[in-house]
Amino acid sequence: MVKAGIKEIRDRFTYYLKLVKKGEEIIIEKHGEPLAVLKPLKEKEDMSIEEKLERLQDRKMIQLPKKSGHLSPHWEKLAQYETGEGKSLTDIVLEEREKGW
């Protein structure tokens, strides 16, 4: 979740709309106090795995492979981290290490 003041939102509205399009929620503040939330109409649950992973990459939480093609099954587990479903990212990584990727 990103926080920004009214003036910042006004000055960089297009930038913040792009963030919202990627699924980010923006808290709009006035004098440091939350005033409103700008969020996408499309809920996170409706996002594809690829969209969730791209969102995590945009937030610098993961690095996706450079090669294009089909994502292996372990990437689907990482997408659950975005929504807070299931296991924590640490548990997923430790489990995958034990299996030997």
C-alpha positions as CSV (number, residue, x, y, z in Angstrom):
1,M,0.0,0.0,0.0
2,V,1.3,3.4,-1.0
3,K,0.7,6.6,0.8
4,A,0.7,10.1,-0.8
5,G,-0.6,13.6,0.0
6,I,-3.2,15.4,-2.0
7,K,-0.7,17.7,-3.7
8,E,1.5,14.7,-4.7
9,I,-1.6,12.8,-6.1
10,R,-2.7,15.9,-8.1
11,D,0.8,16.6,-9.5
12,R,1.5,12.9,-10.5
13,F,-2.1,11.6,-11.0
14,T,-1.1,9.5,-14.1
15,Y,1.7,7.8,-12.2
16,Y,-0.6,6.8,-9.4
17,L,-3.3,5.6,-11.8
18,K,-0.7,3.3,-13.3
19,L,0.1,1.9,-9.9
20,V,-3.7,1.3,-9.3
21,K,-3.9,-0.4,-12.6
22,K,-1.2,-2.8,-11.5
23,G,-3.3,-3.6,-8.4
24,E,-1.8,-1.2,-5.9
25,E,-3.9,0.6,-3.3
26,I,-3.1,4.3,-2.7
27,I,-3.9,6.0,0.6
28,I,-4.5,9.7,0.1
29,E,-3.5,11.8,3.1
30,K,-4.3,15.3,4.1
31,H,-1.8,16.8,6.6
32,G,-0.5,13.2,7.3
33,E,-4.0,11.9,8.1
34,P,-5.6,9.2,5.9
35,L,-8.4,10.8,3.9
36,A,-9.3,8.3,1.1
37,V,-8.2,5.2,-0.7
38,L,-7.7,4.9,-4.4
39,K,-7.9,1.2,-5.4
40,P,-8.6,-0.9,-8.4
41,L,-12.1,-2.1,-9.2
42,K,-10.7,-5.5,-10.1
43,E,-10.1,-7.5,-7.0
44,K,-6.8,-9.3,-6.3
45,E,-8.6,-12.7,-6.5
46,D,-9.5,-11.9,-10.2
47,M,-5.8,-11.4,-11.1
48,S,-4.0,-14.1,-13.0
49,I,-0.9,-15.7,-11.5
50,E,1.2,-13.7,-14.0
51,E,-0.4,-10.4,-13.0
52,K,0.3,-11.2,-9.3
53,L,3.9,-12.1,-10.0
54,E,4.4,-9.0,-12.1
55,R,3.0,-7.0,-9.2
56,L,5.4,-8.6,-6.7
57,Q,8.3,-7.9,-9.1
58,D,7.2,-4.2,-9.5
59,R,7.3,-3.9,-5.7
60,K,10.9,-5.4,-5.8
61,M,9.7,-8.4,-3.7
62,I,10.8,-11.1,-6.3
63,Q,12.8,-11.3,-9.5
64,L,11.1,-13.1,-12.4
65,P,13.1,-15.2,-14.8
66,K,14.4,-13.4,-17.9
67,K,13.4,-16.1,-20.3
68,S,9.9,-16.1,-21.6
69,G,7.7,-19.1,-21.6
70,H,5.6,-21.1,-19.2
71,L,6.1,-20.5,-15.5
72,S,7.0,-23.6,-13.5
73,P,4.6,-24.7,-10.7
74,H,6.7,-23.2,-7.9
75,W,6.0,-19.7,-9.2
76,E,2.3,-20.3,-8.6
77,K,3.1,-20.9,-4.9
78,L,5.0,-17.6,-4.8
79,A,1.9,-15.8,-6.2
80,Q,0.0,-16.9,-3.1
81,Y,2.4,-14.7,-1.1
82,E,0.8,-11.6,-2.6
83,T,-2.7,-12.4,-1.3
84,G,-1.5,-13.8,2.0
85,E,-3.0,-17.2,1.3
86,G,-1.4,-20.4,2.5
87,K,2.2,-20.5,3.7
88,S,4.6,-17.7,4.2
89,L,7.2,-17.0,1.5
90,T,9.9,-18.3,3.9
91,D,8.0,-21.6,4.3
92,I,7.6,-22.0,0.5
93,V,11.3,-21.4,-0.1
94,L,12.4,-23.8,2.6
95,E,10.0,-26.4,1.3
96,E,11.3,-26.0,-2.2
97,R,14.9,-26.3,-1.0
98,E,14.2,-29.5,0.7
99,K,12.6,-30.9,-2.5
100,G,15.6,-29.8,-4.5
101,W,13.8,-27.5,-7.0
